[in-house]
Amino acid sequence: MTNQTKATALIMAGKRSGVLDPLAARANVAQKCVVPVNGVPMVERVVQQVSACERVGAIRIVAHEPDEIAALPTVAKLIEEGRLTFAEGKFNIVDSVFSGAEGIEFPLLITTADNCLVTPDGYSEFIQKCFAAQAGGAAGLARKEDVQAADPEGQSRFYQFRDGGYSNCNMYWIGSEQALSAAEIMREGGQFVKFPRRIIKAFGFVNLIRFRMGWGSKEKLFEQVSRRFGFKLTPIVLSDGHYAIDVDNERTFAVTEKILKRREGEAASA
């Protein structure tokens, strides 16, 4: 497989400045990304899945406290092989993306250290569809019915479009260095369903109305946003609703661990 069909993976594993995440506090660790889920630290799981994807080349982890992460077995092995490096986490997610993108080869697959349910096939599907769409930037989405089929408790809020409800999968695509400006959409952390004012800032007021009323298609919204940024942004619909379930809090931790126990049995070993 040639480099033209591969992406560099950027794994966002930062922490909020001066705040100990409740899940980290309960697990007695310094940062959320190393909290074990069914026996394996979250970021270790994500690195295992990303590194097993045949469409991923180099891997970079963006973190504020890399030493704790670097000691994990899969991470340490990939560092030794020269495939994995670290970049410094900044005070917000956009500047952290910029930090992670310095000096690495595009295109970028961006994922998060709490995406514990995404498989190598899931990452491969996303990358393949981004290449096929010739996307300058992209976001992975899952259909409401697929998310609810994966687990009815896995997600309660959805983006509503004319063709149905969708959930964000925390998978993003930056096709080139010029397309890095698309990362500005994430400057306030996304969460557009919970914080609609963020849609106004990122996409414009008219698109907020369309979004809230469910009048437009997701393709139309991305087309409008593409005009604002000057390159093609694409919604990528993925086939598995599990990909939209990440670990944000105690509820989603319990949902994720329940699903992993079904897949792996009790207390998997790293």
C-alpha positions as CSV (number, residue, x, y, z in Angstrom):
1,M,0.0,0.0,0.0
2,T,1.5,3.4,-1.0
3,N,1.8,6.4,1.2
4,Q,-0.8,8.1,-1.0
5,T,-3.5,5.8,0.5
6,K,-2.3,6.2,4.1
7,A,-2.9,8.9,6.7
8,T,-1.0,10.1,9.7
9,A,-3.0,9.5,12.9
10,L,-3.2,12.3,15.5
11,I,-4.5,11.0,18.8
12,M,-5.7,13.8,21.1
13,A,-4.9,12.8,24.7
14,G,-4.7,16.1,26.4
15,K,-6.3,17.2,29.7
16,R,-8.0,20.3,31.0
17,S,-5.6,22.7,32.5
18,G,-5.7,22.6,36.3
19,V,-8.6,20.2,36.4
20,L,-8.5,16.5,37.4
21,D,-11.1,14.6,35.5
22,P,-13.6,12.7,37.8
23,L,-12.9,9.4,36.0
24,A,-9.1,9.9,36.6
25,A,-9.7,10.8,40.2
26,R,-11.7,7.6,40.7
27,A,-9.1,5.5,39.0
28,N,-6.3,7.2,40.9
29,V,-4.4,8.3,37.8
30,A,-3.2,11.7,36.7
31,Q,-5.2,12.0,33.5
32,K,-8.4,10.6,32.0
33,C,-6.7,9.0,28.9
34,V,-5.0,6.3,31.1
35,V,-8.2,5.3,33.0
36,P,-8.6,1.5,32.4
37,V,-11.7,0.4,30.6
38,N,-12.2,-3.4,31.0
39,G,-8.6,-3.6,32.1
40,V,-6.9,-1.6,29.4
41,P,-6.0,2.2,29.6
42,M,-8.1,4.1,27.1
43,V,-5.3,5.6,25.1
44,E,-3.5,2.2,25.0
45,R,-6.7,0.8,23.4
46,V,-6.9,3.6,20.8
47,V,-3.2,3.2,19.9
48,Q,-3.7,-0.6,19.5
49,Q,-6.6,-0.1,17.1
50,V,-5.0,2.8,15.2
51,S,-1.7,1.0,14.7
52,A,-3.5,-2.1,13.5
53,C,-5.2,-0.1,10.7
54,E,-3.5,-0.7,7.4
55,R,-4.3,2.8,6.2
56,V,-2.5,4.5,9.0
57,G,1.2,5.3,8.8
58,A,2.9,7.4,11.4
59,I,1.2,8.1,14.7
60,R,1.4,11.1,17.0
61,I,-0.1,11.5,20.4
62,V,-0.8,15.1,21.6
63,A,-0.6,15.1,25.4
64,H,0.2,17.4,28.4
65,E,1.7,14.6,30.4
66,P,3.4,12.1,28.0
67,D,5.5,10.2,30.4
68,E,2.6,8.2,31.9
69,I,1.4,7.4,28.4
70,A,4.8,6.5,27.0
71,A,5.2,3.8,29.6
72,L,2.2,1.8,28.2
73,P,3.3,-1.4,26.4
74,T,1.9,-0.7,22.9
75,V,2.9,2.9,23.0
76,A,6.5,2.1,24.2
77,K,6.8,-0.6,21.4
78,L,5.8,1.9,18.7
79,I,8.1,4.6,20.1
80,E,11.0,2.1,19.9
81,E,10.0,1.2,16.3
82,G,10.1,4.9,15.4
83,R,6.4,4.9,14.3
84,L,5.0,6.9,17.2
85,T,6.0,10.4,18.5
86,F,4.5,12.9,20.9
87,A,3.5,16.6,20.6
88,E,2.8,19.1,23.3
89,G,-0.8,19.6,24.3
90,K,-1.9,23.2,24.4
91,F,-4.6,25.1,26.3
92,N,-7.4,24.3,23.8
93,I,-8.0,21.6,21.3
94,V,-7.4,23.7,18.1
95,D,-3.9,24.8,19.2
96,S,-3.3,21.2,20.3
97,V,-4.2,20.1,16.7
98,F,-1.8,22.7,15.3
99,S,0.9,21.5,17.7
100,G,0.3,17.9,16.7
101,A,0.4,18.8,12.9
102,E,3.8,20.4,13.0
103,G,6.3,18.7,10.8
104,I,4.2,15.6,9.9
105,E,2.9,14.3,6.7
106,F,-0.7,15.0,5.5
107,P,-3.4,13.9,5.3
108,L,-4.3,13.6,9.0
109,L,-6.8,11.3,10.7
110,I,-7.7,13.0,14.0
111,T,-9.2,10.8,16.8
112,T,-9.5,11.0,20.6
113,A,-7.9,8.9,23.3
114,D,-11.4,8.0,24.6
115,N,-12.6,6.5,21.3
116,C,-12.4,3.1,22.9
117,L,-14.9,1.3,20.6
118,V,-13.5,2.2,17.2
119,T,-11.8,-0.7,15.5
120,P,-9.1,-0.8,12.8
121,D,-11.8,-1.5,10.3
122,G,-13.6,1.6,11.4
123,Y,-10.6,3.8,11.0
124,S,-9.9,2.2,7.6
125,E,-13.5,2.8,6.5
126,F,-13.2,6.5,7.4
127,I,-9.9,7.0,5.7
128,Q,-11.0,5.2,2.6
129,K,-14.2,7.3,2.3
130,C,-12.3,10.5,2.9
131,F,-9.9,9.7,0.0
132,A,-12.8,8.6,-2.2
133,A,-14.6,11.9,-1.5
134,Q,-11.4,13.9,-2.1
135,A,-12.2,15.7,1.1
136,G,-10.2,18.7,2.2
137,G,-11.7,18.2,5.7
138,A,-14.2,15.8,7.0
139,A,-16.1,14.6,10.1
140,G,-17.2,11.1,10.8
141,L,-20.9,10.6,11.6
142,A,-23.1,7.7,12.6
143,R,-26.8,7.3,12.0
144,K,-29.1,7.6,15.0
145,E,-30.6,4.2,14.4
146,D,-27.1,2.6,14.2
147,V,-26.0,4.2,17.5
148,Q,-29.2,3.1,19.2
149,A,-28.8,-0.4,17.8
150,A,-25.2,-0.5,19.2
151,D,-26.6,0.5,22.6
152,P,-29.8,2.4,23.5
153,E,-28.0,4.2,26.3
154,G,-24.9,5.0,24.3
155,Q,-26.0,8.4,23.1
156,S,-29.1,10.6,23.9
157,R,-28.6,13.6,21.6
158,F,-28.3,13.8,17.9
159,Y,-27.7,16.3,15.1
160,Q,-31.0,16.4,13.2
161,F,-31.0,16.8,9.5
162,R,-33.7,16.4,6.8
163,D,-32.6,12.8,6.2
164,G,-32.5,11.8,9.9
165,G,-30.5,12.0,13.1
166,Y,-26.7,11.7,13.3
167,S,-24.1,11.6,16.0
168,N,-20.5,12.7,15.9
169,C,-17.8,10.0,16.0
170,N,-14.9,12.1,17.1
171,M,-13.1,11.3,13.9
172,Y,-11.9,14.1,11.7
173,W,-9.9,14.6,8.5
174,I,-7.5,17.3,7.5
175,G,-6.4,16.7,3.9
176,S,-3.6,19.2,3.7
177,E,-1.7,21.8,5.6
178,Q,-3.9,24.5,3.9
179,A,-7.0,22.8,5.3
180,L,-5.8,23.1,8.9
181,S,-8.0,26.2,9.2
182,A,-10.9,23.7,9.4
183,A,-9.7,22.9,12.9
184,E,-11.1,26.3,14.0
185,I,-14.5,24.6,14.0
186,M,-13.4,22.7,17.1
187,R,-12.0,25.7,19.0
188,E,-14.7,25.7,21.7
189,G,-14.8,21.9,21.8
190,G,-17.6,21.1,19.4
191,Q,-20.6,19.9,21.4
192,F,-22.9,21.7,19.0
193,V,-26.1,19.9,20.2
194,K,-25.5,21.1,23.7
195,F,-24.2,24.6,22.8
196,P,-26.0,25.9,19.7
197,R,-24.2,29.3,19.9
198,R,-21.1,27.5,18.8
199,I,-22.9,26.7,15.5
200,I,-23.3,30.5,14.9
201,K,-19.6,31.1,15.5
202,A,-18.5,28.2,13.3
203,F,-21.1,28.0,10.6
204,G,-23.2,31.2,10.7
205,F,-26.7,32.1,12.0
206,V,-28.7,30.9,8.9
207,N,-27.1,27.5,9.2
208,L,-28.0,27.4,12.9
209,I,-31.7,27.9,12.0
210,R,-31.5,25.2,9.4
211,F,-29.8,22.9,11.8
212,R,-32.2,23.5,14.7
213,M,-35.3,23.1,12.5
214,G,-33.9,20.1,10.6
215,W,-34.6,21.8,7.3
216,G,-31.4,21.1,5.5
217,S,-29.4,18.0,4.6
218,K,-26.0,17.4,6.2
219,E,-24.5,17.7,2.7
220,K,-26.0,21.2,2.3
221,L,-24.7,22.3,5.7
222,F,-21.2,21.0,4.9
223,E,-21.4,22.7,1.4
224,Q,-22.2,26.0,3.1
225,V,-19.3,25.6,5.6
226,S,-17.0,24.7,2.7
227,R,-17.7,28.1,1.2
228,R,-16.8,29.8,4.5
229,F,-13.4,28.0,4.7
230,G,-12.6,27.8,0.9
231,F,-12.1,24.1,0.5
232,K,-14.2,21.0,0.5
233,L,-15.6,19.8,3.8
234,T,-17.4,16.4,3.7
235,P,-19.7,14.5,6.1
236,I,-18.6,10.9,6.2
237,V,-21.3,8.4,7.4
238,L,-19.8,5.3,9.0
239,S,-21.4,1.9,9.1
240,D,-21.2,1.1,12.8
241,G,-23.0,3.0,15.6
242,H,-20.5,1.9,18.2
243,Y,-18.0,4.5,16.7
244,A,-20.1,7.4,18.1
245,I,-19.9,6.1,21.7
246,D,-16.9,7.5,23.6
247,V,-16.0,7.9,27.3
248,D,-17.1,11.3,28.5
249,N,-18.4,10.6,32.0
250,E,-19.5,7.8,34.3
251,R,-22.6,6.9,32.2
252,T,-20.6,6.5,29.0
253,F,-17.8,4.8,30.8
254,A,-20.3,2.2,32.0
255,V,-21.8,1.8,28.5
256,T,-18.4,1.4,26.9
257,E,-17.2,-1.1,29.4
258,K,-20.4,-3.1,29.0
259,I,-19.9,-3.3,25.3
260,L,-16.2,-4.2,25.6
261,K,-17.0,-7.0,28.0
262,R,-19.4,-8.4,25.4
263,R,-16.6,-8.2,22.8
264,E,-13.7,-9.4,25.0
265,G,-15.0,-10.9,28.2
266,E,-14.1,-9.7,31.6
267,A,-10.9,-7.7,32.4
268,A,-8.9,-7.8,29.2
269,S,-5.2,-7.6,29.5
270,A,-3.1,-4.9,27.9
